[in-house]
Amino acid sequence: MSQSLDRALTLLDGLAEGPRTLDQLAEVIGVHKSTVLRLLRTLESHRFVQRDGVRYYRLGTALFDLAHRSLEDRDVRRSVEAALRDLNAQTGHTVHLASYEDGEVVYIDKFESRHQVRMYSRIGKRAALHCTAVAKILVAALPDERRREIAKGITYEKKTENTIITPEAYLTELATVAARGYAVDNSEHEDFIHCIAAPIRGARGEVLAAMSLSVPKVLLDLDGLLGLVPDLLRAAEKASVECGYHR
């Protein structure tokens, strides 16, 4: 592994949390400020980093350009955009699109709620495998052996009273999700939010992505949320057709 490249990437990861001074960045990678300054100058020349006032550095425009181009290159994201937008307009609630990549579930698109009470999330954020509806959909679509491997490897952080905290319970939940065709996050990730998710399929019936509705509990109780499952499934079906799926 290239030490300089590793340090530069660690700097970018540190800056993702917000603007940092030279001293703070030196602490992040554990080297002298002169080394950090050389790395920052290189990153700055390629627009990956930019100055923020006299003392601070922040992420530069090149990173956002790369992220945008990468997301635009995802056929599934372009294909299902209309279905996500329509579901958002119909319900008024937050709609997410997520995909499974290299053992992680990542949000790749989002349509914001029109209500004043909203949830915090962002494109590019990783979804916890054991307590989010989109992750349950995507992991449930994997072969049994792979499911078991994932279940054994998860650190079951207890985020709420409803969070699944054992591999056995997680595998049972995945089997339920696979059987009924949708997933529920019953305030398992955040106390005040619950969520439902459904699969988006490709031409061979494979699960390409998951789409979800996330709703604050103050707006809808669990029964009200489950009442939106038919709307979600219709939207997922529409999105799947756009991806080449035929029942």
N, C-alpha and C positions, 0 to 999 in steps of 0.2 A: 504494500500500500504506500502511495506517495504521502510523505509526512506533510508537505506543504499543501497538497490538495485536501488532505484530511483536516488540517487546521483552517483552511479557507472555508470549507463546508461547515465546520463547527462555528465559525464566526457568523456565517449567514443564518444558521439555526438560532444563534444567540440574538441576532438582530431581529428575527421574526417576532420576538417578544416585545419589541419596541426600541426606540433610539437608545444607544449606549455610548459612553465615553470611551476614550482610548484605554484608560485605567480599567474600566469594567470589562472590556473585551480581552485585555491581557489576563485578567482573572479567569475568564471563560475558558481560554485555551492553555493557561498556565505557562506562558512564555513572557519574555521581556517585551516592553512596549515598542522597542525598535523593530522587532520581528513582526508584531501586529501591524505596525505602521506600513511596512513593506507590503504585507498582504493586502491591507486596505487600499493602498495606492493602485495595486494591480486590479483589484475588484472594482475600484472607482473608475479606472480607465475603460472598463468594459460595461459600465453602468449597472453593475450588480450592487454597488454601494454608492451612497451619495452623502454629502455633508448636510447636517441639520444644525444650522447656526455655527458657532465657533468651536464648540467642544464636542458635539454629538455627531454620530454616524447613524444612518438608517438604511433600510433596503432600498435599492435603486429601481428604476423603471424597467430595466432589462428583465428582471425576475418576473414582473407582472406580465410583460410581453410574452415571455416564454410560457408562463402558465396559461395565458389566454390561448396562445397558439396550440398548446398541447390539448387543452380541453376542446377546442374547436375541431381538432383532428379526430375526436372520438365520434364515430358514426352513430353510436347509440344515443349520445347526448343530443345530437342534432335531430335524430329521427323522432325522439320522444318529446321534444320540447313543447309541441302543440298540446299533447295530452296532459303534460304537467301544468301548463298554463291554464288549460280549460278547467282542470280539477281545482286549481287555486281560485279561479274566478267563480266557480260554482259553489265552493264551500267557504271561501274567505280565509281558510287556514293555511299554515305553512306546509309546503310540499317540497320534499327532498328527493333527489336521485342519488343512489349510491352504487358503487361497484366493488367487487372483490379482487384485490390485486396483491400478489405475493404474500398471502397470509394476513392481509389487512383489509378492512372495509373502509372506504373513503367516500365522502360526499363529493359528488362531481357537479351537481347543479342544485339550485334552490330558488323557490318562489316564495316571497315573504307573505306572512299573514297580513290581512287588512285590518285586523283588530288591534287595539291599543296594547293589549297584553300579548307579548310575544316571547318566543324562546330564543336563546343565543345559540347560533350555529354559524358555520361558514363553509364555503366551498374549499375543499382540500383538507378539512378536519377529519381525523380518523374516528370511526364509530366503535365503541366498545363491543366486543364480540358477544359477551354474555348477557347484555342488558339493553340492547337496542333492537327495535323491530326490523330495521333493514339488515342488520347483521344476521339475525335469526333466519331471515329469508335466504340470504346468500349462502350461509353455512349449511342450512337444511337441504340445499340443492346439491351438495357435494356427495360423493359416494360414502357409504357407511364407514369404511375404514378411515377415510380422511376426516370424517366428523369426529370419530373417536380420538384420533391424533390431536385434533384441535382442542377437543374438550379436556384432554389431559394436560395440554400445554398452557391453558389459560390461567392467569392469576385472577381469582374471583374476588375482585374488590367489591365490598358491600357498600353500594352507594345509597341505597334506601332500604327500608324494611322489606320491600318486595323483591330485592335483587336476588337472582339465582346465585348460589354460592358453592355448588358442588358439581362435579362432572356428571354424576348420575342424573341430577335434576335437569342439567342443561341438555343432555342427550334425550331425555324424555320430552322436553320442550321442543326440540328440533323435530322429533318424530311427529308431534302434534301439528307443528307448523306445516310439515310436508304433507300430512294427510288432509288438512282442511284448506290449504292453499293461501293462507294469509297469516301474518304474525301480529302479536300484540305486545307492546311494552306498557305494562300496567304500572306506570310510575316506578319503573325499575331503575331507570338511569337518573331521573330527577323527580323529586317528590311532587312537584307542581305541574308536571307535563306527562301526558300519556300519548301513545302513538300506535298507529296501525300501518302495516306495510304489506305489499304484494309483489310478486315477481314479474319481471318483464322478460319475455322469452324471444329467442331467435328462431330462424327458419327450421332448425332441427329439434325445436322444443327445449333447447338448453336455456338456462337462466342467465341472461346477460347482465341484468342489473335489478335493483329493487327500488320501488317508489313508495313514498310514505306520506301520511298525513300526521302532523304533530299539532296537538291541541292543548292549551292550558286547561287544567281541571276546573278553573273558575268559570270557563265558558261552556264546557260540556262534561257531564259525569261519564262514567265508563259505559253505561247503557247508551248514552247519546253518541259517544265515540263509535261504539260497535254498530250503531245505526248508520254510520257512514261507510261501512265495509262494502255494501253493494256499489256505491259510487266509486270507491277506490278500485274495486275489481274491474268495473267497466272501463275506467281510465287505464288500468294496467293492460287490459285486453286490447284497447285501442292502440296503446303504445307498442304492444307486442306485434300487432298487425303491421305497424309501420316498420318494424324490424324484420319483417318477412315471415312471421309466425302464422301458421294456419292450423286451426284446431283439428 
